[in-house]
């Protein structure tokens, strides 16, 4: 058991004490643990790994595989066959069950290994400070993440993944991306000392970071000089922000790096979430910029990340569409099987006076009704589809039935951050004071970004500044800003300061020193910049004009943009340093607006999913405006955006109706996402969920199929049914198509096997009533079934037509039952007609020879009609829609050859079959032609069972 102080509440307790108190409680210090201490703690508390992360072994997975309903039916029939001394049938069933279990176990075990290989591609080490002995100086070295123990001192740098829950000891402009835990798309600023948290008090004096969410949409301010993020703000829309402010809020951005959005989470008190503490870093988050060090306060099962493991609340995952379908079909087969054997015994006893000597025949009939190859075909079809996806390096199907469920998905819920968008902004627009596009705004914003970053000597460029510089390079006139201006000084962002200033001059200014001029270029939050502006577009900026510009900034932010204001001012050159007091009497240049960068293949993936009948819904923790804008950019009409507070006010039945007609859900907590998914499922939709963060685990566990992209959090990939190994989101559509193909092949097998078997059982019952001898001996039934089974395995390699891929596919037991009944009766008619043909063909033969000829004739007809059915009903489509795949051509040809030649071969007499008169084959050909015509006529209205 990994260590977690005070029963998993130590993260909160550690945040409440001082740094010294936390270090004392952990028995550690800034210089780190002694190696001997670390080894002792590792032995005592265990490795820093997720609980239950180790996959099942191959033998254990194999032992669980017979729990499948189809396999259970076969096992029961095998036991009945053994009890009736039908050892041949029992052995065949045992082999089929074993093959099915081996295929399924091997496929899922291979998928687990592929997922493990993908996990191994990620960083697995942390930079730790330890000492060899108590008196030795501390040494910094790389240590495997699973070797971390409580009290270790971990060093953080840009790009690092936080390896455990940490209490910060030092933080220099440290910003951390916590989208995996919270869903917020912007980085969060971290402090080693909670007292440094900026004063963001609301009207009532409550710090924004400590104010609970009111349940209303956010009323927040616009972005500062670095990456802002829409977040929730305390209070209602009316009192959270003045009129005209935009629904975006961030805290000051430190020294010019990524900003500090202040989360809407309680920072302390009963029931407080530890995520609200700015001096804690949590396992699974990643460092965006800055540096720091922290002491490990929780590892393994004690971390916040492990606390969000799927179904931690004990709620069982509801049955998937595959489970429901196979259970329905299995119970239908069980009812028919239980009815068939007694019916044969009773009919034989009443009409022919036969006793228990017909028991083997009755068991053979029951086995003949059951599609013995069903588990093998199902497993082969799913394993083949999963293997093709894995071979292309695109998708890893970790649970084989999930491939069927993917094919059945008609609603796909996706998280926005990390799935539809990348974790970087891009320029959306530039706008001058008159509301028109103005490239000069981008030019001056780039001057500020370049020299603020250059003179501040930041180790990692700020994401917004980097986006501005990228856009400036691409937009004419470009120009080299290093050559156009020379940087003098920079005043970066900082606590309580939401703007930055770069002081520049033309390079090598030759003018007399007293005539030289410096230009102050200011960029930051619109309210902060505008209150320092005196002019705009050459005219004086009065209160009305300033209010108009603030309102315009709010309109842009309401559209989901991150808004920065840009201003400049000329000052006489001077030698003394510049201060924030010099940021006055500015000329307003305009607004720069940025948006989240869509994932490169997101728009194409959404379009393809729509063409394939999948309705996409976006569930995000971001601001409604941001979510709606991203959807519009990707070609997805957002419609009315529903927020989490509205979800809270609805009953489950009302939510089901709202979810069906809503595309975008914003401000969603994890439970909101899970409720929406459950509501969609309750309304009859097969629902998939694509998410990459811990905040998506609840929804993923509630969905029919949980899907995770390759860059998702480790624990999310472990919980997912399907992992996208490629960054190409269109791979998901290809996985859905593969699922539909596999389901189509399974449905084709069920159509053919069950209708043929049902027809044969009816014919056997009729023949048993009309004939004074058994219509087919148990050994003949067994050989016939073996031939059927071997040929029908080829259906797992079928290629359904293009039309089968354009709509969700799932096995429908009721539709299947109707199909089987109709075509089974048609098959029985052909068999009864064959009885008449046989009566004419063998009437001249003796009794014993006539019985053997009858057995041979019906055996031949059964195999030929089976081959005909496989060709005509294999995918429920017209034969002209595509060439018959090679495996099916070979299987049907082999079936016909065996049916025609086996009675003539040396194996015929041991099976009590003799050659047939030539006239029989002519009459049989006529029956087959009529049967084929009837099949073709009846096929069209009964094409769909998926």
Secondary structure, DSSP 8 states (H G I E B T S, - for coil): ---BHHHHTHHHHHHHS-HHHHHHHHT--TT-EEHHHHHHHHHHH--S--TT-S---HHHHHHHHTTSHHHHHHHHHHHHHHHTT-HHHHHHHHHHHHHHHHHHHHHHHHHHHHHHHHHHTS--EEEEEEESSTTS--EEEEEEGGG--TT-EEEE-TT-B--SEEEEEEEEEEEEE-HHHH---S-EEE-SSGGGS-----TTS--GGG----SS--------SS--B----SS-HHHHS-TT--S-B-B--TTTSS-B---SS--SSTT--GGG-TTEE-TT-EEEEEEEEEEEEE-GGGSHHHHT-TTTT-------HHHHHHHHHHHHHHHHHHHHHHHHHHHHHHHH---GGGHHHHHHHHHHHS-TTHHHHHHHHHHHHHHHHHHTTSEEESSTHHHHHHHH--EEEE-TBTTTEEEEEEEEEEEETTSS--HHHHHHHHHHHHHHHHHHT-SS--HHHHHHHHHHHHSSS---HHHH-EEEEEE--BTTB-EEEEEEE-TT--S-GGG-EEEEEEEE-HHHHHTTEEEETTEE--HHHHHHHHHHHHHHHHTT-EEEEEEEEEEE--SS---GGG--SEEEEEEEEEEEEE-TTHHHHHHHHHHTT-EEEEE-SS-HHHHHHHHHHTT----S-EEHHHHHTS-HHHHHHHHHH--EEES--HHHHHHHHHHHHHTT--EEEE--SGGGHHHHHHSSEEEEETTS-HHHHHH-SEEE-SS-THHHHHHHHHHHHHHHHHHHHHHHHHHHHHHHHHHHHHHHHH-SS-SS-HHHHHHHHHHHHHHHGGGGG----GGGGSS-----HHHHHHHHHHHHHHHHHHHHHHHHHHHHHSTTS-HHHHHHHHHHHHHHHHHHHHHHHHHHHSSSS-GGGS---HHHHHHHHHHHHHHHHGGGSTHHHHTT-----HHHHHHHHHHHHHHHHHHHHHHGGG----
